[in-house]
Every structure is written in C-alpha cells, then in structure tokens.
C-alpha cells in the first residue's frame, strides 16, 4: 500500500486561517514538503509551523527566486522523485501551499507528476484575494458582476481589454510591474476604485487606496483590487487620507 499525497492550501498567512481539514492532515502525516526560496525562510512552512508535530520528515522544494528563467522543471522533477520514494514506502506526504493549491499554486506541478500513480487529495485554502477583500471591508463582486483575476505581467494592450471587460478585478503578480500598472489604472480612470493590499492577514499588513501608494515596486505578496463604482468603500479604508 502506498502513502497518500495531499496538497494542502494554507491560506494567505495567518495560521488561524488554515482549515480544520488541513490542520487534521498536517498533524498526522509523516512527511511534509514545502516550497522555499534559495535564500530566506519558506513562507508556506512558517504558516504551518504552529500546527506541525515533532519528528515529521521535511522535504524542502527549493525554487530559485530569479527574474531570469531557471530550470523549474528540474526542481519539480527532483522533488517529485523524493516525494514518490516516501509514498512508495507507505508514508503519507502533505505538500504545503500558500493560499489555494490550484489557484496559481506550486502544488499543481507536483500533482501533474504524481497524481496518476498515487492516491491524491487536494484540500482547498483561503485565497489571498478573498482575504484582502475581507480585510478591506469591501466586496469583491456582487449580483451579476464579472470578476477577473489578471496577472500583472500582461502587456498594457491585454490589460486594457481585461480591465474594460470586467466589473471587478484582482490584479496579482504586480511586483516590479507596479508603477506601470498604477499608471495604466490611472489612465483608465479606475484609480478611485482601486485598493492596494500587501501581506494580508500578517502583522505587516498594509491596506490603502492605490492612489495614495508612493512606491514604484511592490512585494511579492501584494495585489490590487478594483471594484468599479466602489469609491465609497475606498474612502472608508484605515489608510485613506480623505
């Protein structure tokens, strides 16, 4: 009998936002695997840390954080081989993932390599855009609104199409594209409707109107929420100057 592979969504950062199911699995599996940068701690592991038990085997999946391309396939091939060895030995393995495993989550790359050969269960988690909307005290979308999730690295022409087509937007992966995104949002007269959210649910959380953010870049764990017609909500944010 092989072990079971679990993809565990851990939520946006607050350890209390882990689901009861993820918590139960975390405490009983023999092996945990987690994504980590090649420098600094793993965010996924830090979320799970209060819920881990002594003696668990840990498998870091080290992914270089670079703007240039790196052999990501090799990273996940190696990690999947190591995880498969534990599964073959009858050990259950939980792969930790910030947010939700299948919402831009790294677990999908392990899933595509192993799910056909081993019992697999994916446990959903609270996504950062839901947490950001809750923290800001404003809706993501309502009634028949169309909500679009838009990656920041898209070109301006594509972004413009997406912005025009949706009633509400969650713009992710903004990082070094922040200045360009902010300029485009202003050009399209959407700045009064936009909220900037950073490190949501953590002690370093920042929530404020996008119009009042002076930086030219943004950290990895940040996003912009736009709800057309929602300027009244924006002005009620704690960081608003008006």
N, C-alpha and C positions, 0 to 999 in steps of 0.2 A: 504494500500500500504506500503510495507516495503521499507527501505532505500536500497541503493546500496553499495556494498562492493567494494572498489578499492584497488588494490595492486600497489603502486607507486614506480617505480625504480627511485632513486635519483642520480645515477651516483657515481663516485669514491670519491667525497668530495668537489670539487669546486661547490658552489651553482649556478654558471653560467652554469654548465653542466646539470642542470635539463631541461628536455624537456618542450616545450611550453604547451603541453597537461597536463603534471604532474603539472606544475605551475597553470594552469587554475583550475584544480581539487582541488589542495591544498588550493586555495583561496576561494573556495565556499563550501567545505564540513563543516558540523557541528562538526564532531568528527575526531580526528587524533589519531592513535595508533602507537606506535613505540617501537622497541626492545631497551632494555637498560641493561647494566651490573648491578650487585648488588652493585658495587662501582663505582663512577665516572659518568660523563655525557654520554648521548646517542649520538653516532656519527651520526646516522640517523637523529635525531632531530636537531642536530647542522647544518647539511646540509640544512634542510628545514627551519630553523629559520627565515632567511631573507624574506621568502615568506609567512609566517603564518599571520593570521589576529587575531585581538582581540576577545576574547570571545569564542574561539573554545574549545570544551571539549577534554581533553587529557587522553589517556589510555596508560600508560607505561606497556610494556610487559617485566618484569624483569627476565632475564635469568642469573643465576649464572655462572660466568666465572671460571670454575674449570677444572683441568686436569682429576680428577676422575669423574665418572659418576654421574649424578644427575637426578631427575625425570622430564626430559624435557617435557614428555607427559602431566604431571600435569600442567606445566606452560602454555602450549598452550591450554589445556582444559579450564583452568580458564579464560585466555584471550579471547578465542572464546565465552565463555558464556557471558562475559561482552560486547563484541562487538555485539553479537546477540541481546542482550537487546536493544541496541541503534538502530539496524536495525529494530527490531520489532516495535519500537516507531516511525519509519519513518525517522530516521536520516541517512544520508549518512556517511559512515566511510571510511577514507583513511588510510591504513596500510603502513607506510613508510619502505622502504628497501634500504640499501646502494647498489650501483651497479644496478643489474637487479633482479627483484623478483624471477624469475625462474632459475637463474644461481647461484646455491648454496645459494639462498636467504631464509631467515627465513619465508617469507610470505607464502611459499608453505605449511607450517604446519597449518596456519590459513585457507588457501584455501581448504585443504583436509577436514577440519571440517565444513566449512560453504558454500562452493560454490554450493553445490547441493540444498540448501534451500533458497538462496538469489541471486538476480541479482548481478553479479560479473564482473568486468572488470580489466584486468591486463595491466598496462602501462609499457612497457619496458624502461630500462635505459641504460646509457653508462656503460659498464663493465670495471673493473679496468685493465684488460689485454689490451683492446683497448686503454685506456688512457695511459698506460705505454708505449706501442709501439709508440704512437704519441709523447709523451714527450721525448722518446729516439731518435726519428727521424729515426726509422728503421722499416722495415716491419715485421709483424707477420708471414706472409706466402705469397707466390705468385704462380701464374700459377696452377700447379697440386700438389703443396706441400701438405702433410698431416700434419695438426696442431693437436696436442694432448694437452688436459688440464689434468694435472697429479697432484693428491693430494700428498703432501709431506709425510704424514704418512705411505704410502705404504712401504712394505718391499723392501730391496735392489734388490732381485731377480725380483720382479714385476716391479720395477722402471727401471731396466736394460732392460727388454723386451720392455717397453713403450718407453724408450729413443732410442733404436735401431730401432723401427718400424716407428718413426715419423721423418719428415724433420724439424719440428719446434715444440717447446714445451713452454707451460706456466705452470710453477710449482707453485702451490698455497698451502696455509696452511703450510708454511715452518717453522715458529716459532722455537720451540725447536729442530726441526729436521735439522736445517740449517747446522750445522757442518757436519753431516752425508751426507746430500745432496751434499754439496760442495765437499766433499772427493770423492763421487761416480762420480760426474761430471768430476772431475779432472782425476780420474782413467780411465774414458771412453774417455779422450782426447777432451772433449767438453768445457773445461774452456775458451778457446779463443773465443768461440761463445756465451758466456753467459753474460747476463746483469742482474744486481741486481736493483730492483725498490722498493722503500719504500715510503709510504704515497703520492702516485702520485696525483698531482693536488693541493696539500696543500702547505702552506708556508714552511713546514718542509720536503718537498720532497727531496729524495736522489736518484740519478741515477748514476751508475758507473759500470765498468766492474766487474763481480763477482770475478775475480782473485785478485782484489785489496781491497776486503772487509775482514777486520780482525776479525769481531765479530764471536762469536760461536753460538749466537742465533739471531733471527730476530723478529721484532714486528709483531703483528697480520696482519696489513695492509702492507704486503710486498709480493713480488713474484720474481721468476727468469724466464727470457725469454731466450730461446735458439733458434737460427736460424742457422742451420748448413750451413757453408760456408759464415757466415756473420761477420767474424772477422774485416773486414774493417770498418763496421758500429760501432763495439765496440770501436775501437781506436778513433773514432770521438766524443765520449761522453765527456761532460764537465769534468767529474770526472776522466778521463783516465790520467795516468801519462806518457803515451808514445805518 
